Amino acid sequence: MLKIGHEVVRPGKKLEDASVTIQVPEELETVPGIPLNDREVDWYAREYPLESINYTERASRDWANALRDQHAEMREIRKEHDKLNRGLIMAARQTADMEPTGEPTGEDVSQAIKDKARELGYLEVGITAYDHRYEFQSKRDFTKHPHAICLAYEQDFEPTQTIPSVDAEIVHSSTYRTQAAAGLELGRFINSIGYRAHVIHSSDATGPVIPMFVEAGLGQLGACGYLLTPHAGNRNRLMMVTTDAQVTYDKPIDYGIHAFCQVCQVCVNRCPGRALMRDKIWWRGLEKNKLYFKRCRPVMARYLGCGICMKTCPIQKYGLQATMDHYAETGQVLGKGTHDLEGYTLEGKGYFGPGELPVFDRGFFDMPHGTIEDHAFENFKDQAKAAGGQISDDMIQELKTEMGRAMGQQYDAVAMISDNLDIDADYI
């Protein structure tokens, strides 16, 4: 039995459930939250502000969506999700200007907000300062309120275990919509107790929110680039509500996850695209396992959104309490090396058990890069070269159309809601 360094007590999965105690072995203790260097985070935010890959990698986004649309069921899922999600995004945007409907009492309302969020179905909720350092450049001043209510909604367990599959993509999309509706209801509750609330839809996020969620004590950043929470690991969908309510901030917690991921490495070892970095590096002032985007998106595009890093996480599969208890007792990672945790099937490729990975040819990872205008100009050059340097009116018109699309949609999240959002979570 390993020596226990400290214990973390968290609320149960549901509002009425008893709290759970997580024992963190001494050898897995690091620091609360994410190891970071505030000066470096400040410098990068000022000199190299973040921007969404929906814009910076728009060429590969369009390419990936075209591939997904070749799968009839995926195409219909995406169309239906876009249709249903659009109204939720617009409703969330309108909350920024809504006035309170009640009068504040002057009391701290943190617990009231948390209880309401849990009543609405959120698995985890925490409150921290809204951190402008993690805003996309195009979303500066999108929200005006100083406090961030960080909300994690659990994605259903059973369909998630079928990743990658159509069923998993259906529950993926529906969870985003369910949590968005719950967020709107939470916003109305905050208005009713006398305060403003800006509901920020996941598809309209102001930036990579995980650092704020970690600061609010909801979990820690995993090797996969997701937030790992105590009850569901990376099987959560995240959204935020900013407010001017009178609240108390939560604190970051050392769940042992930052060190555990270095021992575990299951998601790193099982990634079909070999897109996860084995060793941590310092990136924009944070210590983390970095994602290779160019090896991730081609797999996601071709294999039903992939998600193998979610499926094979022991914390997602068994919960942090069971995972840590097993590690403390045995020094081993629960489920590692077993088909129960590590097995998956890729459509057209077959089943891959522990130690087995698919092989792709070099061209598999070729995809366009850059913004809409970058991609449009490269296409224009290729067409001109193929035509022996002769530029036709049709070629000019196509370039104009694409550049116009770039001007009109550069920062329009509503026009980009079909993107899979999970990759952006790693862009910090």
N, C-alpha and C positions, 0 to 999 in steps of 0.2 A: 504494500500500500504506500503510495507516494504521500509525502507530507503536503497537507493542505495549507496554502498560503493565505487565502481569505475566502469569504463566502459572499455571494450576491443574492439578495432577496428581491424577487420580482413578482408583480401581480400574476394571478393565474391566467389561463387563456381567455376565459370569459369573465365578465364583470363579477359574477357571483362565485367564481371559483376561488379556492384557497390559494395563497401565495406559494411560490416555489422557491427552494433554496438551491443555488448552484455553487458547488464547491470547486474552487479553482486551485489546482496544484501549484505549489510554490515555483516549480520550474517553468510554468507557463505564464507567470506574472511579468508584465511589462509596464505600461503606463495606461492610465485611463484614456479611452478614446483611441485616437490615431497619433503615433509619434509624428510631431511636426515642428518645423522651425518657423515661427511667426514672421520673422524678418524676411525670410525667403518667400513665404506665401504673400506677404504684402508687396514685395518687389515684383513678383510675377503678375499679380493682379493689376499693378499699376503699369508696368512696362509691356507685358504680353497678355492682355486681357483675354479671357476665354471666349470662344464662340461655338455655337452648336454645330455638330457634324451634319445636322440637317441642311446647313448652308455650306460649310467648308468641304463636306464630302457629298455634295448633292449629286454629283455625277454617278458615284457608286450607289447612292440611294436609289436613283431612277433605274439603274442597271439591276439592282437587287429586286426591286419591285416588279420589273419586267420578268425576271426569272420566276418569282413567286407566282405571278399571274398565269404562268404556263401550267400550274397545278390547279385544276378546275375548282376543287373544294377550297383551297387556300384563297383563290381569287374571290369566291363568293363570301368567304369569311371576312376578308379585308373590306370588300364593298359594304357589307352589312355593318361592320364595325365603324367605318367612316361615316356612314349615314346616321347611326345612332349616337355616335360620339360627338359629332359636330355641334349639336344643340347644347350638350353638356359643357363644351368648351366655351361657347358664347355666353351661356348662363353664368359660368364661373367668372368670366371677364367683367360682366356687369356688376358683380358684387363689389368691385373696387370702389364704386361710387355710391353704394347704398348707405343710407343714414341709419343709425340705431333706431329701433322701434320702442325701446324701453328706456328707463332711467337707471344709471349706475348707482349702486349702494355705497361705493367707496371701499368695499371689501375686496380682498384678493379672491379672484374667481378661478384660479388655476385648477383646483380640484373639481369644481363644477364643470369646467370645460372637459377635463379628462373623463369624468364620469359619463358625460353626454356622448363623448366620442366612443367610449367603450360600449355604451348602450346602442349606438348606431352600428356596431360591429367591428370597429377597429381593434386589431390585435395589440398594437403598441401605440402609445401616445406620449410625447414629451415636449417640453417647451424650452426654447433657447432664444438668443438674440438672432435676428435675421442678419446674416453675414454677407455683405455686398462683395466681398472678395471672390465669392464663387458665382457671381452673376455672369451671364453671357453679355458681351459688349452690346448686342442688339436689344437686350432686356434691361438696360440701365434705366432706373426710375419706373420700371413696370409696376412695382409695388411700393407703397409709401409707408407702410406700418413697420414699427420697430421690432415686433416680436414674431417668432416663427413657431407655430404649432405643428409639430412633425408627426405624421400619421402613417402607420403601416397597416395595410389590409391584407389578411392572409388569403392566398390563392388555394383553392381546394386541393387536398392531398392526392386523392386517387388519380384524377386525370394528369396531374403533374408527374406522377411516376411513369406515365406512358411516353414521356419526352424521348425523342421528338415525334410528335403525332398531330393529327388534325384535332383530336380531342384536347390536347394540351394547348393548342393555339386558340381554340374556342374559349377555354377557361381563362387563358391569359387575357384575351380581349374583354371578356365579360367582367373580369375582376376590376379592370381599369374603369369600366362604366359604373359598376356597383359602388366602388369607393368614391367616384366623382359625385354620384347622387347623394351619398352619405355626407360628403364634404359640404355640399350645398345646404343640407339640413343643419349641419354643425354651424355653418355661417349664419343661418337664420336664428339659431339659438343664441349665438354671441350677440347678434343685433338685439335680440329680445331682452338681454340683460344689460343693455345700455352701451354697447361698444361696436366699433366697426370691425369688419372681417372681410379680408380679400381671399377668396377661395382660388387657389392656383391649381388648375387641372394638370395632371401628369404630362399630358401632351402639349402643355403650354408652359412647361417649367422654366423658371428664370435662370437655371443653371444646374450643374451637378450637385444635387442636394445632400448627398451622403455625409459630407463633413458636418453639416448642421444636425443631421439625425444622430450622428455619433456624439456630438456635443450635448445633445438632449438626452443621452443615455439609453437610446433604443437598441444599440448593438455596437458592433465594430466592423470595420472594413475587412472583407475576406479576400483570400488569394484570387478569387474569381472576379473581383471588381464589384461585387454586390455588397449591400449591407447584410450582415448576418445577425438576425435577432434571436433571442433565447428560445422562443417556442417553435419558430418555423424556419430558422436559418435564412436562406436567400429566397424562400418561397413567399415573398411579400411584394405588394405593389405600393409604391410610395407617393404621397402627395403632401401638400403643405397648405396651411391657412395662416396668413399673416394678420395681425390684429394690433389694436392700440389698447387692449384690455389691461386691467391691473393684474399682473401675473408674477409668479416667481419662477426663475429659471431652474431647470434640472441640471445635473452635472454629468459629465462623461464617466463611463464605468469601464474598468478593466475586467472583461469577461474571460480573459485568457485566450481569446480568439486570435489575436494578432500573432501570438507565438504558436498556438495550436495549428494554424494553417501551415506553418513552416514544417511541422512534424507530419501533418496529414498528407498534403500534396495530392490527394485523390483527384480533385478537379483538374489539377495541372497535368497529371499523368493520363487522364482519360479524355482530354480535349481532342476531338477528331482533327482539328486544324493545327494543333500544337501552338495555340495562340496565347497561352498563359505562361508568364515568366516564372521560372522556378525560384529564383532568389529575389528578395526585395531590393528595390532601389529607391533613391530619393528623387521625387518627381514633383516639380513646382512647390517644393517645400514640405512634401509629405512622404513618409516612408511607406512603400506599398509594393505589391506584385503588379507589374504593368502588363496591360493587354496589348497584343499585337493586332491592331485593328485589321490590317490587310490580310491576316490569316483567319480572322473571326468572321467577317462579313460574308466571304464566299461560301462558307459552310452554312451559315444562317440562311442565306438566300436560297440554297439548293436543298436543304434538309429541314423543311417545315419549322424554321425559326430556331433550330438546334436546341439550346438549353441544356446540353449535357452537363455543363458545370453546375447547374442548379440540381439536376436529378441525382448527381453522384456526390453531393455534399452530405456528409453524415449528420451534420447539425440540422439540415433540412429534413432528412429522412427520419432521424430518431429523436431530435430535440437536443438542446445544449445540456440539459440536466443529465440525461442518460449518457450522452457522449462523454461528458466530463467525469461522471461517476465511473464509467468503464475505463477511462484513461487512468484515473487515480488508482483504481484497483489492479490494473494489469500492465500499464505503461503502453497499451496498444490503442490504435484508432478503431473504434467500433465499426464493423462492417468492411474494413479495408481488406481487399483481396478476395471478397466474396461476390458472387453473381447477384446477390440481393441488392447490393449497393452499386456495383460497378458495371453491370451488364446493360447494354443498350443495342437497339437495332436501327440502322440507317436504311431508309427506303432505297431499294435497288442494290444495296451493298451487303446486307445481311446482318447477322448478330455478332457482336464483339464483347467477349467476356474479359475478365481481369487479365491485364498484360497484352491484350489484343487491340490493335488500332487499324483503322482503314488506311489505305495507301491511295494517294491522288497523284495524277501526273502534274508536271510543272505548270501547264496551262490552266489548271483548275483554279489557281489563285490570281490569274490575270483579271483585272477589272479596271474600269476607268477611275480616275481620281480628279479631284478639284471641284470648284464651284460650278454653277450652271454655265456661267460665261466662259470659264476655262474649257469645259467639256464641249460647248458649242463651237469655240474657236478651233479646237483640235479637230473636231469633225469637219469643219469648213476646210482646214488645211489638207486633211486626208482626201476629201472630195476633189479639191483643186489639183492635188498631186495625181490622183487617179485619172483625172481628165486632161492630163498633160499641161497643166497650168492654165487651162481655159476655165474662166469663171462664168457660170450661167446665171440668169436672172433667178432661177429657182433656188440656186445655192445661196444667193444674196438674201432672198426672201426667207429662207429657212434660218439663216444666221440672225436676221432681224427678229424673227419670231422668238427664237431662243433667248436672245438678249433682252427682249421685252419681257419674257417670262422671268428672267433673272431680276430685272428691275422691280417687277410686281410682286414676286414671291420671296425675295431675299430674306425677309424677316417675318413672313406670314406663317405663323404656326398652324393656323387653321387649314392652310393649303397643304400642310405637310403631315397631317395627323396619322397617315397610314404607316409612318415609319415605326420600326421596332425600337422602343426607347431604351432598351437595356444596355446597348453599347455605350450610349452617351453617359451612363452612370460611371463609367471608368475614366472619363475625360477630366481628371483633376491632377 
